[in-house]
Amino acid sequence: MGDEQVKLVAAAVQFAPLLGAVNDNRSRIAQAIVEAAGRGAELVVLPELCTSGYVFHDAAEALASSEPLDGPAVESWTELARMHRLTVVAGLCERGDSEAVYNTAVVVDERGLVAAYRKTHLWDREQEIFGRGSVPSPVVETTHGRIGIAICYDSFFPEVMRGLSLGRADLIVVPMNSPAVVPPVEPQSVEVSMAVASAAANRVFVVQADRTGRERGVDWTEATVIVDPDGRLLAGPASGEAVLVAELALEQAREKAYGERNNVILDRRVELYDVG
């Protein structure tokens, strides 16, 4: 892709998976993808662990809701991607070798599985359940632009989001399951503020898909948003299940200048930064 005018219609799906109800979740996810496609979406982003739910008691329970990368979820998303000419990014409870379980985001388009990224920054009890990914967050070349991937807590690390921007991502997708805090942070959640800050600091689009629906006493932030490179909310946040859609002018993310004098990449003073 050059620097010509490139428009992308992106959808972020806020979804309430049922814990352990993998077949039902896959069916409802398919319905959401079809709805997004019917509204013109070319990229559909779904929450973290959308096939399985999140609040597992232990690794054995997660394993029971897991599936391999060549399993029915990726097969279904590939079929839908081919039918509707989509790119789908979705969170999967992945069954790896030797019954290891990973919190994974997959990228699927008309070709099938394009990339799978295992979450590298595990939050709280995730450390007791999932294997830790060992490969950095990738930037994936798709027919719908260059897509950077971060899963939930990954996005709290500026190094991750800056690295994806330096990797020439047009947009960063963030599948998320963000437990709500009590009392809530006002006027907007930390997770929404982080998406806005990451977009503006790196001049990149952020498409963040959170979940909804109480699960084992846990409520969720519902921080599903689509943000432009100026930090403006193009869609969201929303309450309950929702499909948020916005048109992205990708050339905006390829221009890192702020006015005539500043550029968020070229203005860095890397010789001054201690990144250890």
C-alpha positions, 0 to 999 in steps of 0.5 A: 500500500502506498500513501494514497487515500485508503478508507477502512470501515472497522467494527468493534464488537462488545460481546457477552460470552457465556463461560464454557459455552463454546458452541453457543459463543461461536454461533453468537460471534458469527451473528455479530460478524454478519451484523458488522459486515451488513453495516459495511465493516471490512475489519471486525475486532472481537474481545479477548477470550470471546469463545470461552469466557474469562473467569476460570477457576483454574487451568484445567477449566480453561483447557476444557474450553480451549481449542487449537488454532485449526479448530472450529472457531478459526474455521468459522471465522475463515468461512465468514471472512471469505463470504464477506471479504473481511479481516477478523481479529478475535480472542481465542482460548488456545490449546497448545502442545502438551495441553498448555493453554494460551490467551491468544488473538488470531487474525483471519482473512480470506486466506485463512489464519494469517497470524496468532499472537499469544498474550505476553503481559498476563494480568493477575490470575491469568498467570496461574492459568495461561502460558506466557507468550514469548513473541513480541506483539506483531504488525500483520500485513493484511488486505485491509492495512497493517494491523498491530495487535495487543491484548488488554494489559499489553496495551498498558505498556507504552513500549508495546504501543510505540513498538507497533507504531514504529512497525508502521501499524496503520491501526492497533487492535486491542481485544480486551476483557477489562474487569470493572473497578468500584467505584468507577473512574470518572469521567471515563475509564482508565482503559478508554483513556489509555486507548485515547492516549496511545492513539494520540501519542503514536498517531495511530488508530486504535480499535479496542473491543471489550466484553460485557455481561456479569461472569462469576460476580465480575462486571466489566468496564465496557471500554469498547472504542474506536479512536483516531490518531488525534485521540478523538473517539469515533465510536463508543464507549457503549453499554451492553452488547453492541457493534460499533462501526467507524470509517478510518482514513488510514493515511492519517496514521501514516502521517506522524507530524503534528503541524509544521514543527513536530513529529511524534517519531522524529522528535524522539530523543532516544539517547536520553531514554533509559528503557531498561 
